[in-house]
Amino acid sequence: MLDGFLEDESPTPGEGKNSWLTGTAAWTFVDASQYPLGVRPTLDGLAIEPHLPARFTHLTVTRVYRGATYHITMDRTGQRSVAVDGRPLDGDTVPIPTDTTKPVEVTVTF
């Protein structure tokens, strides 16, 4: 009775027609923002590990995470460092602030 039903609907049964409605756009944003830009949420805070092409020498990112706004400035210098509100950070993970009412200024060199 349903023989041929799906074939009439699409020349390629089972293939999605609206990729922007399937979560593909959201995952593409996650891929682009969290891995090449290197701004990735973790349980302890934001991990900052840029993996950008050589032509990117300066970049700014604003990210809201767990109620805090992070203003992140990245500069290619050949030296790797992360500073939070002007203070050097050991490692690459910016901790979640206790006061989320003021923005967190993050400076990254890579």
Secondary structure, 3 states (H helix, E strand, C coil): CCCCHHHHHCCCCCCCCCHHHCCHHHHHHHHHHHCCCCEEECCCEEEECCCCCCCCCEEEEEEEECCEEEEEEEECCCCCEEEECCEECCCCEEECCCCCCCCEEEEEEC
